[in-house]
Every structure is written in C-alpha cells, then in structure tokens.
C-alpha cells in the first residue's frame, strides 16, 4: 500500500464528476494524489496523471480511441476532471468518436456495469445530438422482469435503472428543449423510483436549484414523491457544518423524516447473540 499522499483510483470517478449529477447528497472526493504517477495497483502499472488518451481519428481508429479513453476515465481521479473535460469537448466535434463512445456504452451494458456508467457519463458530457438520441432510447428501454431476487429486489432491474439514471443526468445536462421535456416526463412516468428521483435531481441541478425549476417540475412529479423536490444536496466546497444546517432545516420542515433518537444499551455485561445450535450439525463430506 502506498503512503498517505496516494489514493486508490475509484472506478467511475468521472461518472459522478463530469458536470453531471450523481446521487444527491454525495460529497465530492477528498484531496487528490500529489505523486506524478498513480503508482501500482493490484500489480498493474497505471498511466501517469493528467495524460488522457486523445479522442481523435476516424473509423476503427476512433473506436479504439474511445475504448482507450473510457479505460483511462474508469481509473481517473477527481483531480483529472478538467483534463477529461477538455478531451471530451474536443472529441465531441468528431462524429466517429461520439459513435465510438456509444458503442462502448452499448457493449459495456452487457458485460461491465461500472464501465457502462463511465461511458454514459462521457456521452452526456459531450452534449451532442446523436448522443442525446442514444440516451433517450436507452432510458426508455424496458427494465428486466426476470433474474435474481434479493430481499424482494430484482438485481438486474436495479442495475439497469441505475444506468438509466446516469443517462438521465446526461439528458438533463444536454439542456435542449426536447431533452428538458423528456426529463420532466421521466420525473413522473418512468417505472423506477431510481430514475424518477434522478430526473428530479438532475433537472433541478441543471436549472440552478431555483424555485422556478421546482415549480416547472411539480406538475410532473407524483403526489407521493413531491418531497423529492426538496431533497438536500451536498455541493462542492461545502463544509460539513453548512450541509448539516441544511439537513436540520429539512428535517424541521419534515419531522416525519427525521431519524429516531439513538438507543443506548443499558449498563451490564455484553451478551453474545444466541448461536444456532444446528448451524454446523451436519458432518463434513467424506474426502475422496
């Protein structure tokens, strides 16, 4: 493990930091590493900081450039956000690069959830007409109805909804009249609360969190989800004390959402929870 000036790269760091909205209330990353290189993680030498692959070329070269950039972005840190933005802005003018990123998003959707998140974030940051069409189509794909159920949650549907929520971020960031209208529709009509909540948050963020934006959203938002119009958001540069004041004001306005007071254990010895006497009652298998 490296010293305290190093930080392990986070998969999809750019997915939440490329001018798009991630989960409301999420704090921005802490201080970025000061070393000129990323060092070694799991035995693999990582690229140097602030050197993203160029998004240039046409045809197969553009496809390879998009693949390399998504791989770099997946290991990037918050300190490289502006490096990424500059390269993405340049690449957005190249239709072959845009199509390459779309191809990465489509392929990763079947094989790699984290890579799909990063690809969708890059596509949203590009703010292109072709990208907008893909994001719109992707968001409106039906959610899976079969798969693995864990505690009543269909894992495949949740995974798809989280990707569609990232696509909503890009659609809201695009900011065209058509894109805004679609985000407003999704805020009330998408079958997943994950996507509906993100549509509300993304629309508010990209319209300055103004009261006018809330009023524009209000007719679209379901009556039992109007509280999402007032969700507290942690913004970059905001201290814990500032955020806590906003959170306290929110819970005062909505006391039904305040957490219950903590319960303290009565004095006395700590009693271990009862163990299941039959947990290891079966004999081990006979060695063959």
Order of alpha helices (4+ residues) and beta strands (2+ residues): beta-beta-alpha-alpha-alpha-alpha-alpha-beta-beta-alpha-alpha-alpha-alpha-alpha
